[in-house]
Amino acid sequence: MTNNPFAVLTETLPPVFLQCFVITMLALIVIGTVIQMIHHKNITYFFNNAKKAKLSATRELGAGETTAIIAKTIVHDIATTSELGAGKRRVAHVLGMYGTILFWVASVVLIFCYTSSDSVTPNFWSMMWHVGAIMTCVGGYWFWLFLRVDVLAEAHPWYRIIKADLFVLTLLACATFGLAWSYTQSLNLENRWDDKVFLTLYILSNIALFGGVYWSKFAHMIYKPGAAIQKNLAEADGSRDNLPPYADAPKQFGLGIKREQPKHY
């Protein structure tokens, strides 16, 4: 858990190679997201929708109120994924989300700050890298095997794969192969093939994850916060995204909702 696998890797590869790889992956995220948004016209939709909503607004929000709504959305809706409600899906999602953030942040810090020959890696960053990868695996595999809608509610087998699964599968591959690479590397197997195989798989899974932004749901996690903020602003100014107001009547779902756990999405 305290092993910095990137520092050991620099005994055979120069640190600048690892740093260039990270920069390339970041560039792939930006390029893939921009192309995906242009192709699916996400930005055009959001801007047009915001203009339409502004015309039907019943009140104008001040700068302070707008800032408060944005801050509340980030803290409550985005940081805790409150839209999923209380339950297993939310726990699995939070585990995977924060595990991935820890995993990526620690990777960047370890590669850019602690791969030179004279640097000493603090245990904190190595632990964060491993803990983040483990959290990603726990949340991701829990979601993939048991909680996905098409598995839980639609009775499809867990091994059924479609294009939309590219993000979660490549993310899980990165975390899994990264942990396997770090473990086999720490065993000091004297030039055996084990760690090299897992290193190769770790590199390929990263390329698939960040290079496949256009085809996966990666871009979704980037523009989704903007949609959540726009939705809350629309509710506050009365435009409600051009939807009718709530009916002043009690909600009636009938007795069927009490018969079984809600899982038909």
Contacts in CASP RR format, 6 or more apart in sequence:
PFRMAT RR
TARGET T0000
AUTHOR 0000-0000-0000
METHOD contacts of the structure
MODEL  1
MTNNPFAVLTETLPPVFLQCFVITMLALIVIGTVIQMIHHKNITYFFNNA
KKAKLSATRELGAGETTAIIAKTIVHDIATTSELGAGKRRVAHVLGMYGT
ILFWVASVVLIFCYTSSDSVTPNFWSMMWHVGAIMTCVGGYWFWLFLRVD
VLAEAHPWYRIIKADLFVLTLLACATFGLAWSYTQSLNLENRWDDKVFLT
LYILSNIALFGGVYWSKFAHMIYKPGAAIQKNLAEADGSRDNLPPYADAP
KQFGLGIKREQPKHY
1 126 0 8 1.000
1 127 0 8 1.000
1 130 0 8 1.000
1 131 0 8 1.000
2 123 0 8 1.000
2 126 0 8 1.000
2 127 0 8 1.000
3 126 0 8 1.000
3 182 0 8 1.000
3 185 0 8 1.000
3 186 0 8 1.000
4 110 0 8 1.000
4 114 0 8 1.000
4 115 0 8 1.000
4 121 0 8 1.000
4 125 0 8 1.000
4 126 0 8 1.000
4 129 0 8 1.000
5 178 0 8 1.000
5 181 0 8 1.000
5 182 0 8 1.000
5 185 0 8 1.000
5 186 0 8 1.000
6 18 0 8 1.000
6 107 0 8 1.000
6 110 0 8 1.000
6 111 0 8 1.000
6 114 0 8 1.000
6 115 0 8 1.000
7 110 0 8 1.000
7 114 0 8 1.000
7 115 0 8 1.000
7 119 0 8 1.000
7 121 0 8 1.000
8 185 0 8 1.000
9 18 0 8 1.000
9 115 0 8 1.000
9 185 0 8 1.000
9 199 0 8 1.000
10 18 0 8 1.000
10 115 0 8 1.000
10 116 0 8 1.000
10 117 0 8 1.000
15 111 0 8 1.000
15 115 0 8 1.000
15 116 0 8 1.000
18 111 0 8 1.000
18 115 0 8 1.000
19 111 0 8 1.000
19 112 0 8 1.000
19 115 0 8 1.000
21 203 0 8 1.000
21 206 0 8 1.000
22 107 0 8 1.000
22 108 0 8 1.000
22 111 0 8 1.000
22 112 0 8 1.000
25 206 0 8 1.000
25 207 0 8 1.000
25 210 0 8 1.000
25 211 0 8 1.000
26 210 0 8 1.000
28 210 0 8 1.000
28 211 0 8 1.000
28 212 0 8 1.000
28 213 0 8 1.000
29 210 0 8 1.000
29 213 0 8 1.000
29 218 0 8 1.000
31 213 0 8 1.000
32 211 0 8 1.000
32 212 0 8 1.000
32 213 0 8 1.000
32 214 0 8 1.000
32 218 0 8 1.000
32 219 0 8 1.000
33 213 0 8 1.000
33 218 0 8 1.000
33 219 0 8 1.000
33 222 0 8 1.000
33 223 0 8 1.000
35 214 0 8 1.000
36 42 0 8 1.000
36 213 0 8 1.000
36 214 0 8 1.000
36 219 0 8 1.000
37 43 0 8 1.000
37 219 0 8 1.000
37 223 0 8 1.000
39 214 0 8 1.000
42 219 0 8 1.000
42 223 0 8 1.000
43 223 0 8 1.000
46 223 0 8 1.000
46 226 0 8 1.000
46 227 0 8 1.000
46 230 0 8 1.000
49 230 0 8 1.000
49 241 0 8 1.000
50 230 0 8 1.000
52 242 0 8 1.000
53 230 0 8 1.000
53 234 0 8 1.000
53 237 0 8 1.000
53 239 0 8 1.000
53 240 0 8 1.000
53 241 0 8 1.000
53 242 0 8 1.000
54 237 0 8 1.000
54 239 0 8 1.000
55 239 0 8 1.000
56 238 0 8 1.000
56 239 0 8 1.000
56 240 0 8 1.000
56 242 0 8 1.000
57 234 0 8 1.000
57 237 0 8 1.000
57 238 0 8 1.000
57 239 0 8 1.000
58 237 0 8 1.000
58 238 0 8 1.000
58 239 0 8 1.000
59 237 0 8 1.000
59 238 0 8 1.000
60 237 0 8 1.000
61 69 0 8 1.000
61 233 0 8 1.000
61 236 0 8 1.000
61 237 0 8 1.000
65 236 0 8 1.000
66 233 0 8 1.000
69 229 0 8 1.000
69 232 0 8 1.000
69 233 0 8 1.000
69 236 0 8 1.000
70 229 0 8 1.000
70 233 0 8 1.000
72 232 0 8 1.000
73 225 0 8 1.000
73 228 0 8 1.000
73 229 0 8 1.000
73 232 0 8 1.000
74 225 0 8 1.000
74 229 0 8 1.000
76 82 0 8 1.000
77 83 0 8 1.000
77 228 0 8 1.000
77 232 0 8 1.000
78 225 0 8 1.000
78 228 0 8 1.000
80 90 0 8 1.000
80 94 0 8 1.000
81 90 0 8 1.000
81 93 0 8 1.000
81 94 0 8 1.000
81 97 0 8 1.000
82 90 0 8 1.000
83 228 0 8 1.000
84 90 0 8 1.000
84 93 0 8 1.000
88 142 0 8 1.000
88 146 0 8 1.000
88 147 0 8 1.000
89 143 0 8 1.000
89 147 0 8 1.000
91 139 0 8 1.000
92 139 0 8 1.000
92 140 0 8 1.000
92 142 0 8 1.000
92 143 0 8 1.000
92 147 0 8 1.000
93 139 0 8 1.000
93 143 0 8 1.000
95 135 0 8 1.000
95 136 0 8 1.000
95 138 0 8 1.000
95 139 0 8 1.000
95 140 0 8 1.000
95 142 0 8 1.000
96 135 0 8 1.000
96 136 0 8 1.000
96 138 0 8 1.000
96 139 0 8 1.000
96 140 0 8 1.000
96 143 0 8 1.000
98 132 0 8 1.000
98 135 0 8 1.000
99 131 0 8 1.000
99 132 0 8 1.000
99 133 0 8 1.000
99 135 0 8 1.000
99 136 0 8 1.000
100 132 0 8 1.000
100 135 0 8 1.000
100 136 0 8 1.000
100 171 0 8 1.000
100 175 0 8 1.000
102 128 0 8 1.000
102 129 0 8 1.000
102 131 0 8 1.000
102 132 0 8 1.000
102 135 0 8 1.000
103 129 0 8 1.000
103 132 0 8 1.000
103 133 0 8 1.000
103 135 0 8 1.000
103 136 0 8 1.000
103 174 0 8 1.000
103 175 0 8 1.000
105 128 0 8 1.000
106 125 0 8 1.000
106 126 0 8 1.000
106 128 0 8 1.000
106 129 0 8 1.000
106 132 0 8 1.000
107 129 0 8 1.000
109 125 0 8 1.000
110 121 0 8 1.000
110 125 0 8 1.000
110 126 0 8 1.000
110 129 0 8 1.000
113 119 0 8 1.000
113 125 0 8 1.000
114 120 0 8 1.000
114 121 0 8 1.000
114 122 0 8 1.000
114 125 0 8 1.000
129 182 0 8 1.000
130 179 0 8 1.000
130 182 0 8 1.000
132 175 0 8 1.000
133 175 0 8 1.000
133 176 0 8 1.000
133 178 0 8 1.000
133 179 0 8 1.000
134 175 0 8 1.000
134 179 0 8 1.000
136 171 0 8 1.000
136 172 0 8 1.000
136 174 0 8 1.000
136 175 0 8 1.000
137 172 0 8 1.000
137 175 0 8 1.000
137 176 0 8 1.000
137 179 0 8 1.000
140 168 0 8 1.000
140 171 0 8 1.000
140 172 0 8 1.000
141 172 0 8 1.000
143 168 0 8 1.000
144 158 0 8 1.000
144 168 0 8 1.000
144 169 0 8 1.000
144 172 0 8 1.000
145 151 0 8 1.000
145 158 0 8 1.000
146 152 0 8 1.000
146 158 0 8 1.000
148 158 0 8 1.000
149 265 0 8 1.000
150 156 0 8 1.000
150 160 0 8 1.000
151 157 0 8 1.000
151 158 0 8 1.000
151 160 0 8 1.000
152 263 0 8 1.000
153 263 0 8 1.000
153 264 0 8 1.000
153 265 0 8 1.000
161 169 0 8 1.000
163 215 0 8 1.000
163 216 0 8 1.000
164 216 0 8 1.000
164 217 0 8 1.000
166 208 0 8 1.000
166 212 0 8 1.000
166 215 0 8 1.000
166 216 0 8 1.000
166 217 0 8 1.000
167 209 0 8 1.000
167 216 0 8 1.000
167 217 0 8 1.000
167 218 0 8 1.000
168 217 0 8 1.000
170 205 0 8 1.000
170 208 0 8 1.000
170 209 0 8 1.000
170 212 0 8 1.000
170 216 0 8 1.000
171 209 0 8 1.000
173 201 0 8 1.000
173 205 0 8 1.000
173 208 0 8 1.000
173 209 0 8 1.000
174 202 0 8 1.000
174 205 0 8 1.000
174 206 0 8 1.000
174 209 0 8 1.000
177 198 0 8 1.000
177 201 0 8 1.000
177 202 0 8 1.000
177 205 0 8 1.000
178 198 0 8 1.000
178 202 0 8 1.000
180 198 0 8 1.000
180 201 0 8 1.000
180 202 0 8 1.000
181 195 0 8 1.000
181 198 0 8 1.000
181 199 0 8 1.000
181 201 0 8 1.000
181 202 0 8 1.000
184 194 0 8 1.000
184 195 0 8 1.000
184 198 0 8 1.000
185 195 0 8 1.000
185 199 0 8 1.000
187 194 0 8 1.000
187 195 0 8 1.000
189 195 0 8 1.000
209 216 0 8 1.000
209 218 0 8 1.000
210 218 0 8 1.000
212 218 0 8 1.000
213 219 0 8 1.000
230 241 0 8 1.000
231 241 0 8 1.000
234 240 0 8 1.000
234 241 0 8 1.000
END
